[in-house]
Amino acid sequence: MPHSHLQLDHIRVGYRVPGGWHVVVDDLSMELREGRIGCLLGPSGCGKSTVLRAISGFEPLLAGSIALHGEVVATPRRSLAPEKRRVGVMFQDYALFPHLCVADNVGFGLRRESAAERARRVGELLSLVGLSALARKYPHELSGGQQQRVALARALAPRPELLLLDEPFSSLDADLRERLAGEIRDILKEAGATALLVTHDQAEAFAMADEIGVMEHGRIVQWDSPYQLYHSPASPFVAAFIGAGVLLPGRSIGDGGRVSLELGEAEATQTPPQGGRDGALTVLVRPGDICADGRSPIRARLVHKTFRGPDYVYTLRLPSGSEVLAYMPQEDGHQVGDDIGIRLCGNRLVSFPAAGAQA
């Protein structure tokens, strides 16, 4: 069984401000096993890049500890120097040296190796990332995706114990990001690397990571597989952040695990805590949970439609004023402003106790 490669144990990171400390990351714990690709996913300002800086040794800890390969490298009292942690970093802007060719960029961190060993390792990595034919080219002669591969090869060259990737796809076109994330994943898996990515883009996270930690206000609120994050979110925040969907008010019906909301009734995957009396729920409704039905008494106004190729994404306004999303086939032919009959067609809706529900 793979052993723990990276352990963060209740770490707190912040910086001093007049009158005290501003805490950016608080009581955060996680574990990443050898050969796995993890991801910290969250909105801007949630602290995910600060976690990377703490792991790499550029931010001190206020509390907790960080261990790499079983060795504690950081506590509030002791911190191993960044260059001694054997951690590689791939930056947002790639930070390639413009005056060095591709091969020399990749070999930059191998200056202590013999010329023969350096050449062998550079050739091995250029083959791994598919750039052998471009070894003598310079960064300005490469595409963004090729520059990204060079940066990855350079980060892998010294055989780091852990590779950190800080928003590595942010400078690329949106159409390239998900495809390249999948390609980078394949390269890392072939190299047997252990890596931790940070991003705010869930498509990148899903394409690349084995496990994802969703962050909110400096903490991981759920660490899970992409599948579980989508189908079994642990909180309304995770539910709203992962995938398309909206949160609507609802109410539990009896003890049978059913829920009632403006769109009708459905089975629910979660129920209020034991002893809850008012039954108030917050219900996640995704676009695939809604179907058109001309005979349905539930009507919604089409306020926006977006072409996706195989279908349209409709934005529908309910009588209450709430808006939901739905995937509709192209041949439906509805126009903005139309009233459409809809019904729930999802098998089981994710639900949570509503904030302030009485117990």
C-alpha positions as CSV (number, residue, x, y, z in Angstrom):
1,M,0.0,0.0,0.0
2,P,1.4,3.4,-0.9
3,H,2.6,5.3,2.1
4,S,2.0,8.9,3.1
5,H,4.2,11.3,1.1
6,L,2.9,14.6,2.3
7,Q,1.1,15.3,5.7
8,L,-0.2,18.6,6.8
9,D,-1.3,18.4,10.5
10,H,-3.6,21.3,11.6
11,I,-1.4,24.0,10.1
12,R,-2.1,27.7,10.6
13,V,-0.4,30.3,8.3
14,G,-0.8,34.1,8.4
15,Y,1.0,37.3,8.5
16,R,1.5,40.0,11.1
17,V,-0.8,43.1,10.9
18,P,-1.0,46.0,13.4
19,G,-2.4,44.6,16.6
20,G,-1.9,40.9,15.8
21,W,-2.1,38.4,13.0
22,H,-4.2,38.0,9.9
23,V,-4.7,34.2,9.6
24,V,-5.0,33.0,5.9
25,V,-5.0,29.2,6.5
26,D,-6.4,27.8,9.8
27,D,-6.5,24.3,11.2
28,L,-5.9,22.7,7.8
29,S,-5.0,19.0,7.6
30,M,-4.5,16.7,4.6
31,E,-2.6,13.7,3.5
32,L,-1.3,12.8,0.0
33,R,0.0,9.3,-0.7
34,E,3.0,8.4,-2.9
35,G,2.3,8.5,-6.6
36,R,-1.0,10.4,-6.2
37,I,-2.0,13.7,-7.7
38,G,-3.9,16.0,-5.3
39,C,-5.5,19.3,-5.8
40,L,-6.5,22.3,-3.6
41,L,-9.6,23.8,-5.3
42,G,-11.3,27.0,-4.3
43,P,-12.1,30.6,-5.1
44,S,-9.5,33.4,-5.1
45,G,-8.4,34.3,-1.6
46,C,-9.3,31.0,0.1
47,G,-5.6,30.3,1.0
48,K,-4.7,27.6,-1.5
49,S,-1.5,29.2,-2.8
50,T,-0.5,30.0,0.8
51,V,-0.6,26.3,1.5
52,L,1.8,25.7,-1.3
53,R,4.2,28.4,-0.1
54,A,4.1,26.8,3.4
55,I,4.9,23.3,1.9
56,S,7.8,24.7,-0.2
57,G,9.2,26.5,2.8
58,F,8.5,30.2,1.9
59,E,5.8,30.8,4.6
60,P,6.4,30.0,8.3
61,L,3.8,28.1,10.3
62,L,2.0,29.6,13.3
63,A,0.7,26.2,14.3
64,G,0.8,22.6,13.2
65,S,3.4,20.7,11.3
66,I,4.3,19.6,7.7
67,A,6.0,16.3,7.0
68,L,7.5,15.1,3.7
69,H,8.1,11.4,3.3
70,G,7.8,10.9,7.0
71,E,10.2,13.6,8.0
72,V,8.9,16.7,9.7
73,V,10.1,19.7,7.7
74,A,8.2,22.5,9.4
75,T,6.7,23.5,12.8
76,P,6.3,26.9,14.4
77,R,9.8,26.4,16.0
78,R,11.7,24.7,13.2
79,S,11.7,25.0,9.5
80,L,13.9,23.1,7.0
81,A,15.3,25.5,4.3
82,P,13.4,25.4,1.0
83,E,16.3,24.1,-1.0
84,K,16.7,21.1,1.4
85,R,13.1,19.9,1.1
86,R,13.4,18.3,-2.4
87,V,10.2,20.1,-3.5
88,G,9.8,21.1,-7.1
89,V,7.6,24.1,-8.1
90,M,5.9,24.8,-11.4
91,F,4.9,28.5,-11.5
92,Q,1.9,30.2,-13.2
93,D,4.2,32.1,-15.6
94,Y,6.5,29.1,-16.1
95,A,9.6,31.4,-15.3
96,L,11.6,30.0,-18.2
97,F,15.0,31.7,-18.9
98,P,14.6,33.5,-22.3
99,H,18.3,33.3,-23.1
100,L,18.5,29.5,-22.6
101,C,17.3,27.0,-25.1
102,V,14.8,24.3,-24.2
103,A,17.4,21.7,-23.3
104,D,19.4,24.2,-21.1
105,N,16.2,25.3,-19.3
106,V,15.4,21.7,-18.5
107,G,18.9,21.0,-17.3
108,F,19.3,24.2,-15.3
109,G,18.8,22.5,-11.9
110,L,21.2,19.7,-12.8
111,R,24.4,21.8,-12.8
112,R,26.0,19.5,-10.1
113,E,25.6,16.5,-12.3
114,S,28.2,15.4,-14.8
115,A,27.8,16.6,-18.4
116,A,26.9,13.1,-19.5
117,E,24.4,12.5,-16.7
118,R,22.8,15.9,-17.3
119,A,22.5,15.2,-21.1
120,R,21.0,11.8,-20.4
121,R,18.4,13.2,-17.9
122,V,17.5,16.1,-20.2
123,G,17.0,13.8,-23.1
124,E,14.8,11.5,-21.0
125,L,12.6,14.3,-19.8
126,L,12.2,15.9,-23.3
127,S,11.1,12.5,-24.6
128,L,8.6,12.2,-21.7
129,V,7.0,15.6,-22.4
130,G,7.2,15.1,-26.2
131,L,9.6,17.9,-27.0
132,S,12.7,16.1,-28.2
133,A,12.6,17.8,-31.6
134,L,12.5,21.2,-30.0
135,A,15.6,20.9,-27.7
136,R,17.5,23.7,-29.3
137,K,14.5,26.1,-29.6
138,Y,14.1,29.1,-27.3
139,P,11.1,29.9,-25.2
140,H,9.8,32.7,-27.5
141,E,9.7,30.2,-30.3
142,L,7.3,27.9,-28.5
143,S,3.5,27.9,-28.0
144,G,2.0,28.3,-24.5
145,G,1.4,24.6,-24.2
146,Q,5.0,23.8,-25.2
147,Q,6.4,26.3,-22.7
148,Q,4.3,24.6,-20.0
149,R,5.8,21.2,-20.9
150,V,9.3,22.7,-20.7
151,A,8.5,24.1,-17.3
152,L,7.2,20.7,-16.1
153,A,10.3,18.9,-17.4
154,R,12.5,21.4,-15.6
155,A,10.6,21.0,-12.4
156,L,10.9,17.2,-12.7
157,A,14.6,17.1,-13.6
158,P,16.1,17.0,-10.1
159,R,13.7,14.2,-9.1
160,P,11.8,16.1,-6.4
161,E,10.1,14.2,-3.6
162,L,7.0,16.3,-4.3
163,L,6.0,18.6,-7.2
164,L,3.8,21.6,-6.5
165,L,1.9,23.2,-9.4
166,D,0.6,26.8,-8.8
167,E,-2.3,27.6,-11.2
168,P,-0.2,26.1,-14.0
169,F,-2.9,26.6,-16.7
170,S,-4.0,30.1,-15.9
171,S,-2.2,31.8,-18.8
172,L,-3.5,29.4,-21.4
173,D,-6.7,29.7,-23.5
174,A,-9.7,28.2,-21.9
175,D,-10.1,25.6,-24.7
176,L,-6.6,24.3,-24.0
177,R,-6.7,24.0,-20.3
178,E,-8.7,20.9,-19.8
179,R,-6.9,19.0,-22.6
180,L,-3.5,20.0,-21.3
181,A,-4.4,19.1,-17.8
182,G,-5.2,15.6,-18.9
183,E,-1.9,15.4,-20.8
184,I,0.1,16.7,-17.8
185,R,-1.6,14.1,-15.6
186,D,-0.4,11.4,-18.0
187,I,3.1,12.7,-17.9
188,L,3.2,12.8,-14.1
189,K,1.7,9.3,-13.8
190,E,4.3,8.0,-16.3
191,A,7.1,9.7,-14.2
192,G,5.7,8.2,-11.0
193,A,5.5,11.7,-9.5
194,T,3.6,12.8,-6.4
195,A,2.1,16.2,-7.1
196,L,-0.2,18.8,-5.5
197,L,-2.0,21.3,-7.8
198,V,-3.8,24.5,-6.8
199,T,-6.5,26.0,-9.1
200,H,-9.8,27.7,-9.0
201,D,-11.0,25.9,-12.2
202,Q,-12.9,22.7,-11.4
203,A,-12.5,21.4,-15.0
204,E,-8.7,21.4,-14.6
205,A,-9.0,19.8,-11.2
206,F,-11.3,17.0,-12.4
207,A,-9.0,16.4,-15.5
208,M,-5.9,16.1,-13.4
209,A,-6.4,15.1,-9.8
210,D,-7.0,11.8,-8.1
211,E,-8.2,13.6,-4.9
212,I,-9.4,17.2,-4.5
213,G,-9.7,19.3,-1.4
214,V,-12.3,22.1,-1.7
215,M,-11.2,25.1,0.3
216,E,-13.3,27.8,1.9
217,H,-11.9,30.6,4.1
218,G,-8.6,28.9,4.7
219,R,-9.8,25.4,5.5
220,I,-10.5,22.2,3.5
221,V,-14.2,21.6,3.8
222,Q,-14.1,18.3,1.8
223,W,-11.2,16.1,0.6
224,D,-12.5,13.5,-1.8
225,S,-12.5,12.0,-5.3
226,P,-13.9,14.1,-8.1
227,Y,-16.9,11.7,-8.4
228,Q,-17.7,12.0,-4.7
229,L,-17.4,15.8,-4.7
230,Y,-19.9,16.0,-7.5
231,H,-22.4,13.3,-6.3
232,S,-22.0,13.6,-2.5
233,P,-21.0,17.2,-1.6
234,A,-20.5,17.6,2.1
235,S,-21.9,21.1,2.4
236,P,-24.0,23.7,0.5
237,F,-20.7,25.5,-0.3
238,V,-19.2,22.4,-2.0
239,A,-22.5,21.7,-3.8
240,A,-22.7,25.2,-5.2
241,F,-19.0,25.3,-6.1
242,I,-18.7,21.9,-7.9
243,G,-20.6,21.6,-11.1
244,A,-23.4,23.7,-12.4
245,G,-26.5,23.9,-10.3
246,V,-28.5,26.0,-7.9
247,L,-29.6,25.7,-4.3
248,L,-33.4,26.0,-3.7
249,P,-35.4,25.9,-0.4
250,G,-37.3,22.7,0.2
251,R,-38.9,20.7,3.0
252,S,-38.7,17.1,4.0
253,I,-41.8,14.9,3.6
254,G,-42.5,12.5,6.4
255,D,-39.8,9.9,7.2
256,G,-39.4,8.4,3.7
257,G,-36.5,10.5,2.6
258,R,-38.5,12.6,0.1
259,V,-38.3,16.3,-0.4
260,S,-40.8,18.9,-1.6
261,L,-39.7,22.0,-3.4
262,E,-41.1,24.5,-5.9
263,L,-40.3,22.1,-8.7
264,G,-42.2,19.2,-7.2
265,E,-41.3,16.2,-5.1
266,A,-38.3,13.9,-5.4
267,E,-36.1,11.4,-3.4
268,A,-33.4,13.1,-1.3
269,T,-29.9,11.8,-0.6
270,Q,-29.6,13.6,2.8
271,T,-32.1,14.6,5.5
272,P,-32.2,17.0,8.4
273,P,-30.4,16.0,11.6
274,Q,-32.3,13.5,13.9
275,G,-34.9,15.4,15.9
276,G,-35.4,18.2,13.4
277,R,-38.9,19.5,13.6
278,D,-39.4,22.1,10.9
279,G,-38.0,19.9,8.1
280,A,-36.5,22.9,6.3
281,L,-33.9,21.9,3.6
282,T,-31.6,23.4,1.1
283,V,-31.8,21.3,-2.1
284,L,-29.2,21.2,-4.9
285,V,-30.8,21.1,-8.4
286,R,-28.5,20.5,-11.3
287,P,-29.3,21.1,-15.0
288,G,-29.8,17.4,-15.6
289,D,-32.4,17.2,-12.9
290,I,-35.0,19.2,-14.9
291,C,-36.9,18.0,-18.0
292,A,-39.4,19.8,-20.3
293,D,-42.9,18.5,-20.0
294,G,-45.7,20.4,-21.8
295,R,-48.4,18.8,-19.5
296,S,-46.7,19.8,-16.3
297,P,-48.5,22.4,-14.1
298,I,-45.1,23.8,-13.1
299,R,-44.3,26.6,-15.5
300,A,-41.0,28.6,-15.9
301,R,-40.0,31.6,-18.0
302,L,-37.1,31.1,-20.4
303,V,-34.8,34.1,-19.7
304,H,-31.6,33.0,-21.4
305,K,-30.4,30.2,-23.6
306,T,-26.8,29.2,-24.5
307,F,-25.8,26.9,-27.3
308,R,-23.5,24.0,-26.2
309,G,-23.3,22.0,-29.5
310,P,-25.3,18.9,-28.5
311,D,-27.9,20.9,-26.6
312,Y,-28.8,24.2,-25.1
313,V,-28.4,25.4,-21.5
314,Y,-31.7,27.2,-20.5
315,T,-31.9,29.6,-17.7
316,L,-35.5,29.3,-16.3
317,R,-37.2,31.7,-13.9
318,L,-39.7,30.1,-11.6
319,P,-42.8,31.8,-10.3
320,S,-41.0,32.6,-7.0
321,G,-38.3,34.4,-8.9
322,S,-35.6,31.7,-8.4
323,E,-33.7,30.7,-11.4
324,V,-32.6,27.2,-12.4
325,L,-30.5,25.7,-15.2
326,A,-31.6,22.9,-17.6
327,Y,-30.2,21.1,-20.5
328,M,-32.6,21.1,-23.4
329,P,-32.3,19.4,-26.9
330,Q,-31.9,21.7,-29.9
331,E,-35.1,20.7,-31.5
332,D,-37.3,22.1,-28.7
333,G,-37.2,25.4,-30.4
334,H,-38.2,27.5,-27.4
335,Q,-37.5,31.3,-27.5
336,V,-36.5,33.6,-24.8
337,G,-39.7,34.8,-23.1
338,D,-41.6,31.6,-23.6
339,D,-43.3,29.9,-20.7
340,I,-42.3,26.2,-20.5
341,G,-43.7,23.3,-18.6
342,I,-41.0,21.5,-16.6
343,R,-40.7,18.8,-14.1
344,L,-38.1,17.1,-11.9
345,C,-36.5,14.1,-13.6
346,G,-33.4,13.6,-11.3
347,N,-33.5,10.3,-9.4
348,R,-32.2,11.6,-6.1
349,L,-31.5,15.2,-5.2
350,V,-28.7,16.2,-2.8
351,S,-30.2,18.1,0.2
352,F,-28.9,19.7,3.4
353,P,-30.5,21.0,6.6
354,A,-31.4,24.6,5.9
355,A,-29.4,27.2,7.8
356,G,-31.1,28.0,11.1
357,A,-33.4,24.9,10.9
358,Q,-34.9,24.2,14.3
359,A,-33.7,21.1,16.2
